[in-house]
């Protein structure tokens, strides 16, 4: 018996992860620029630039400790938003 890879989906997953990472970084930079432009406060800008990734990390750690994942978090939010 011979095995062979017929379809490798890891290429698409790796590309999706890199795209999400790049877009998150762009969003964080643009948010920091808007805070700096509109408030004119470097201190507020630093606070935002630190709080956004930190809150994402805490959310993922809590979800992971409770046996969840990003998928279950998204499905939970969708259920909460569209509950009838």
Rosetta blueprint (number, residue, H / E / L):
1 X L
2 X L
3 X L
4 X L
5 X L
6 X L
7 X L
8 X L
9 X L
10 X H
11 X H
12 X H
13 X H
14 X H
15 X H
16 X H
17 X H
18 X H
19 X H
20 X H
21 X H
22 X H
23 X H
24 X H
25 X H
26 X H
27 X H
28 X H
29 X H
30 X H
31 X H
32 X H
33 X H
34 X H
35 X H
36 X H
37 X H
38 X H
39 X H
40 X L
41 X L
42 X H
43 X H
44 X H
45 X H
46 X H
47 X H
48 X H
49 X H
50 X H
51 X H
52 X H
53 X H
54 X H
55 X H
56 X H
57 X H
58 X H
59 X H
60 X H
61 X H
62 X H
63 X H
64 X H
65 X H
66 X L
67 X L
68 X L
69 X L
70 X H
71 X H
72 X H
73 X H
74 X H
75 X H
76 X H
77 X H
78 X H
79 X H
80 X H
81 X H
82 X L
83 X L
84 X L
